[in-house]
Amino acid sequence: MKYCKKCVYPEIAVNLQIQDNNICSSCLASENIKKMTKEDWDNRKIEFEKIVSEIRSGNSGSNYDCVIPVSGGKDSYYQTHKIVNDYNLKPLLVTYHGNNYLPEGDLNRENMRKVFDVDHIVWGPSINILKKLNKLCFEKMGDMNWHAHCGIMTSPIILAIKFKIPFIFWGEIAWDISGMYKPSDFVEFNAKTRHEHSLRGYEWFDLINENTGTKLTEKDMLWAKYPKDSEIIKLNLRGIYLGNFFEWNPNEHINFIKEDYNFKVSSKPFQRTYRNFSNLDDRYENGVHDLMKFIKFGYGRASDHASKDVRSGLMKREDAIEMVKKYDHVVSDDLYHWLNYINEKENYFWEIADTFRDPRVWTIKDSCWWKDNLWGKPSSYGRVYLSEEQIKKFKIRKEELML
């Protein structure tokens, strides 16, 4: 595997490219952002204030000014702080509830309605449906959290249409995540990105009538049905990323959010990353969901966090490498919480996970998975022992991928 020489991202990282100078597209995008001057940001603030003026001139006061999709995490607090306290707008907060919250995440979400004095809709599927979707989507796409990606990218749009609110304010734009966009692009939320990236190319209708015990129906998936183009065009609905207009630094945001709004970080350290303030709305995001990313691509949440901190100047690359070595491979305890949630045994997880393991990252030796670590030295993933049938399936799939 080829790694960026500035951060710790491998070339196989999602949507990433490593250029001829061995620097990844994410680091290059971050460098472009750092080159922006105070005048550049002041001009962007002026552009945002034009949007705010448009909202005020088009709203007689009889409706909400905007929708803010929130999980109750650090970005949610910063988004709401900007809209409510800096610009005195009246938002409707919308949360998709996937039944995965950690205790601190629950507290943070419920606290938002109080500290920002806002109206808040929390919407989620039934627990029974969620358990079916966890299992089905794990088997179908290797992502037990597909429902969460779909929910947060769908429910705010549904409610914006129903309440006739033409502006949705999202948070960070993916400038420094993969380098997909330039700062000058001013990307807005769109159905194509939602479908291809967040939803992995699947929609609600791909999941109904599957063999999941009690079959899922269209009514079970009403929360996942994206509005029609005609409805969006009629309302002239726009999804605006605040990250296009304001510098986005989560490590700075978290400090004043904790102080001003009593935001709670995780009381227990995560097992697969060193940060304690990210993804509190989803116990699996830093854990077993991210373990699947490691299995698929050979890197994990610690690589994500460490790469961001390297680009922010908070961590040296050699220290980031140590974080990756310490955390990326760990099998976290939430795996067993999730297996109990869907009423399955551990062997079920490894057998399904094996079907998504990329042979370009992993090889098989002595019935174990093996991968090259950051320095190219082979290391076994000793928790995993494969049957002869699994090894046979692996060899067939490897031949298919190499075509």
C-alpha positions in Angstrom: 0.0 0.0 0.0 1.1 3.5 -0.8 0.8 6.2 1.9 0.8 10.0 1.8 4.1 11.3 3.0 2.5 14.2 4.9 -0.4 12.4 6.8 -1.1 8.7 7.4 -3.7 8.1 4.7 -3.2 5.2 2.4 -4.0 5.5 -1.3 -7.0 3.2 -0.9 -8.7 5.7 1.4 -12.2 6.5 0.1 -12.3 9.1 -2.7 -8.6 9.9 -2.1 -5.8 10.3 -4.7 -2.1 10.3 -4.0 -0.3 12.7 -6.5 3.0 12.3 -8.2 4.7 14.1 -5.3 3.4 11.4 -2.9 1.1 13.9 -1.2 -2.6 13.0 -1.0 -5.4 15.1 -2.4 -6.7 15.7 1.1 -3.5 17.3 2.3 -3.3 19.3 -0.9 -6.8 20.6 -0.4 -5.9 21.5 3.2 -2.9 23.5 2.0 -5.1 25.4 -0.3 -7.4 26.3 2.6 -4.5 27.5 4.7 -3.5 29.8 1.9 -6.7 31.7 2.2 -6.3 35.1 3.8 -8.4 36.9 6.4 -9.8 39.0 3.5 -10.8 35.8 1.7 -12.8 34.6 4.7 -14.3 38.1 5.2 -15.5 38.0 1.7 -17.1 34.6 2.2 -18.8 35.9 5.4 -20.3 38.7 3.3 -21.6 36.1 0.8 -23.2 34.2 3.6 -24.8 37.3 5.0 -26.4 37.8 1.6 -28.0 34.4 2.0 -29.2 35.4 5.5 -30.7 38.6 4.0 -32.5 36.5 1.4 -34.0 34.3 4.2 -35.2 37.3 6.2 -36.7 39.1 3.2 -38.5 36.0 2.0 -39.9 35.0 5.4 -42.7 37.0 6.8 -42.1 35.6 10.3 -44.8 32.9 10.0 -42.4 30.1 9.3 -39.0 28.7 10.5 -36.0 30.5 8.8 -34.1 27.2 8.1 -33.6 23.6 9.0 -30.5 22.4 10.7 -29.8 18.7 10.6 -28.2 17.8 13.9 -27.0 14.6 15.6 -26.2 16.4 18.9 -22.5 16.2 18.2 -19.8 18.9 18.2 -20.6 20.0 14.6 -24.3 20.2 15.4 -23.6 22.6 18.3 -21.3 24.8 16.2 -23.9 24.9 13.3 -26.7 25.9 15.7 -24.5 28.4 17.5 -23.7 30.2 14.2 -27.3 30.3 13.1 -29.0 31.2 16.4 -26.4 33.3 18.2 -24.4 34.9 15.5 -27.3 35.5 13.0 -30.4 35.5 15.2 -32.3 33.1 12.9 -35.1 30.8 14.0 -34.2 27.2 12.9 -36.0 23.9 13.2 -33.6 21.3 14.4 -34.1 17.8 12.8 -32.4 14.7 14.2 -32.5 11.2 12.7 -32.4 8.8 15.7 -30.9 5.4 14.8 -31.0 4.0 18.4 -27.2 4.0 18.6 -26.5 6.9 21.0 -24.0 6.7 23.7 -25.1 8.2 27.1 -23.2 11.4 26.5 -24.6 11.7 23.0 -28.2 11.4 24.4 -27.5 14.2 26.9 -25.9 16.5 24.3 -28.8 16.0 21.9 -31.5 16.7 24.5 -29.5 19.7 25.8 -29.6 21.5 22.4 -33.3 22.4 22.7 -32.7 24.0 26.0 -29.4 25.9 25.5 -30.3 27.3 22.1 -34.0 27.8 22.8 -35.1 26.1 19.6 -37.8 23.7 18.3 -36.4 20.2 17.7 -37.9 17.2 15.9 -36.3 13.8 16.6 -37.4 11.1 14.1 -36.4 7.5 13.7 -37.7 4.1 12.6 -39.0 1.5 15.0 -36.5 -0.5 16.9 -37.6 -3.7 15.2 -37.1 -2.2 11.8 -33.7 -0.9 12.8 -32.5 -4.3 13.9 -33.6 -5.8 10.6 -31.8 -3.0 8.7 -28.6 -3.4 10.8 -28.4 -7.1 9.8 -29.6 -6.8 6.2 -27.3 -3.9 5.3 -24.3 -5.6 7.0 -24.8 -8.6 4.8 -25.7 -6.7 1.7 -23.1 -3.9 1.7 -20.9 -4.5 4.8 -22.3 -1.4 6.5 -24.6 -2.0 9.5 -25.0 1.8 9.7 -26.5 2.4 6.3 -29.7 3.4 7.9 -28.0 6.2 9.8 -26.3 7.6 6.7 -29.7 7.5 4.9 -31.6 8.9 7.8 -29.5 12.1 8.3 -29.4 12.7 4.6 -33.1 12.2 4.0 -35.3 13.2 7.0 -34.2 16.9 7.0 -35.1 17.1 3.4 -38.5 15.5 3.9 -39.3 17.9 6.8 -38.1 20.9 4.9 -40.5 20.1 2.1 -43.4 19.4 4.5 -42.8 22.6 6.5 -42.0 24.6 3.3 -38.6 25.8 4.6 -36.3 26.5 1.6 -33.0 26.5 3.4 -31.1 23.7 5.1 -27.8 24.5 6.9 -25.3 21.7 7.0 -21.9 21.9 8.6 -18.5 20.9 7.3 -17.8 20.4 3.6 -15.5 17.6 2.5 -12.5 19.9 1.7 -10.0 18.2 3.9 -11.6 14.7 4.1 -10.7 13.6 0.6 -9.8 16.7 -1.4 -12.8 16.1 -3.6 -13.6 19.8 -3.9 -11.7 23.1 -4.1 -12.6 26.0 -1.8 -13.8 27.9 -4.8 -16.4 25.2 -5.7 -18.9 26.4 -3.1 -20.5 22.9 -3.2 -24.1 22.6 -2.1 -26.0 19.5 -0.9 -27.4 17.4 -3.8 -29.2 14.1 -4.4 -26.3 12.7 -6.5 -23.8 12.9 -3.7 -26.3 11.7 -1.2 -27.0 8.6 -3.3 -23.5 7.7 -4.5 -21.5 8.5 -1.4 -23.6 8.5 1.8 -26.0 5.8 0.7 -23.4 3.6 -1.1 -25.6 3.6 -4.2 -28.6 2.0 -2.5 -32.1 3.3 -1.9 -35.0 2.2 0.3 -36.5 0.2 -2.5 -33.4 -2.0 -2.7 -34.1 -3.2 0.8 -37.8 -4.1 0.8 -39.0 -7.7 0.3 -35.6 -9.0 1.4 -35.5 -12.2 3.3 -35.2 -10.7 6.8 -37.6 -12.9 8.8 -40.5 -10.5 8.7 -40.1 -8.8 5.3 -39.6 -5.1 5.1 -42.3 -3.1 3.3 -42.5 0.3 1.7 -44.3 1.6 4.8 -41.4 0.5 6.9 -39.1 2.7 4.9 -41.2 5.9 4.7 -38.5 7.8 6.6 -35.9 6.9 3.9 -37.9 8.1 0.8 -36.2 11.1 -0.7 -38.7 13.8 -2.0 -39.4 14.1 -5.7 -37.4 16.5 -7.8 -40.5 18.5 -8.6 -41.1 19.1 -4.8 -37.5 20.3 -4.3 -37.6 22.6 -7.4 -41.0 24.0 -6.5 -39.7 25.0 -3.0 -36.3 26.1 -4.5 -34.7 24.1 -1.6 -31.0 24.6 -1.0 -28.6 22.8 1.2 -25.9 25.2 2.3 -22.6 24.1 3.9 -21.4 26.5 6.6 -17.9 25.2 6.0 -17.9 27.1 2.7 -18.1 30.4 4.5 -16.4 29.9 7.9 -13.1 28.3 8.9 -13.9 24.8 10.3 -11.7 23.6 13.1 -13.4 21.0 15.4 -10.5 21.0 17.9 -11.2 24.7 18.5 -15.0 24.4 18.4 -15.0 21.7 21.0 -13.3 24.0 23.6 -15.9 26.8 23.6 -18.8 24.3 23.1 -17.8 22.5 26.3 -17.5 25.8 28.2 -20.5 27.7 26.9 -23.0 24.9 26.4 -21.9 22.2 28.8 -21.1 19.7 25.9 -20.2 16.3 27.3 -17.3 14.3 25.8 -17.1 10.5 26.2 -16.4 9.5 29.8 -14.8 6.3 28.5 -11.9 6.2 26.0 -12.7 4.7 22.6 -10.9 1.5 21.8 -10.3 2.3 18.1 -9.3 6.0 18.3 -7.8 8.5 20.7 -10.4 11.3 20.3 -13.1 11.4 23.0 -15.5 14.0 21.4 -16.4 12.5 18.0 -19.3 10.3 17.0 -21.1 10.2 20.4 -24.4 9.9 18.6 -23.4 6.5 17.3 -21.7 3.9 19.5 -20.7 1.8 16.4 -19.2 4.6 14.3 -15.8 4.6 16.1 -16.1 0.9 16.8 -17.5 -2.0 14.8 -18.6 0.1 11.8 -15.1 1.5 11.6 -13.7 -2.0 12.1 -15.4 -2.9 8.9 -13.7 -0.1 7.1 -10.4 -1.5 8.4 -11.3 -4.9 7.0 -12.4 -3.4 3.7 -9.6 -0.9 3.1 -6.9 -1.5 5.7 -7.2 1.8 7.6 -9.5 3.0 10.4 -10.8 5.9 12.5 -7.4 6.6 14.1 -6.0 7.2 10.6 -8.9 9.6 10.0 -8.4 11.6 13.2 -4.6 11.5 13.1 -4.5 12.7 9.5 -6.8 15.6 10.3 -4.7 16.5 13.4 -1.5 16.4 11.3 -3.0 18.7 8.8 -4.1 21.1 11.6 -0.6 21.1 13.0 -1.7 19.5 16.3 0.3 16.3 15.7 3.5 15.2 14.1 3.4 12.5 11.5 5.6 10.2 13.5 3.1 10.5 16.4 0.2 9.9 14.1 1.8 6.7 12.9 2.0 5.5 16.5 -1.7 6.3 16.9 -2.5 4.2 13.8 -0.4 1.3 15.1 -2.1 1.5 18.5 -5.7 1.7 17.4 -6.6 0.9 13.8 -6.5 -2.9 14.2 -8.3 -3.2 17.5 -11.5 -5.4 17.7 -13.7 -3.2 20.0 -16.1 -4.5 22.6 -19.1 -2.8 20.8 -18.9 -5.7 18.3 -20.4 -7.9 21.0 -23.0 -5.2 21.9 -24.0 -5.1 18.2 -24.1 -8.9 17.9 -26.4 -9.1 20.9 -28.5 -6.3 19.4 -29.2 -8.4 16.3 -29.2 -11.7 18.1 -26.2 -13.3 16.3 -22.9 -15.0 17.3 -19.4 -13.8 16.7 -18.7 -16.3 14.0 -21.5 -14.7 12.0 -19.7 -11.3 12.0 -16.4 -12.7 10.8 -17.9 -14.9 8.0 -19.8 -11.9 6.6 -16.9 -9.5 7.1 -14.6 -11.9 5.2 -16.8 -11.5 2.1 -15.9 -7.7 2.0 -12.2 -8.0 2.7 -10.2 -6.6 -0.1 -7.5 -9.0 -1.4 -5.4 -6.0 -2.5 -5.0 -5.2 1.2 -5.1 -8.7 2.8 -3.6 -12.1 2.0 -4.2 -15.5 3.7 -1.5 -17.4 5.5 -2.0 -20.3 7.8 -5.7 -19.8 7.8 -5.3 -16.2 9.1 -5.7 -12.8 7.5 -2.5 -10.9 7.0 -1.9 -7.4 5.9 1.1 -5.1 5.3 1.3 -2.4 8.1 2.5 1.1 7.6 6.1 0.0 7.0 5.4 -2.9 4.7 6.1 -5.6 7.3 3.6 -8.5 7.4 1.4 -8.8 10.5 -1.3 -11.3 11.2 -4.8 -10.4 12.2 -4.8 -13.3 14.7 -8.4 -13.1 15.8 -9.6 -14.4 12.4 -9.2 -18.1 11.4 -10.7 -19.2 8.2 -12.2 -22.5 7.1 -11.1 -24.1 3.9 -14.4 -23.1 2.3 -13.7 -19.4 3.2 -10.2 -19.6 1.8 -11.7 -21.0 -1.4 -14.2 -18.2 -1.6 -11.4 -15.7 -1.0 -9.3 -17.0 -3.9 -12.3 -16.8 -6.2 -13.1 -13.3 -5.2 -9.4 -12.3 -5.5 -9.4 -13.5 -9.1 -12.6 -11.5 -9.8 -11.1 -8.3 -8.4 -7.9 -8.7 -10.4 -9.8 -8.8 -13.7 
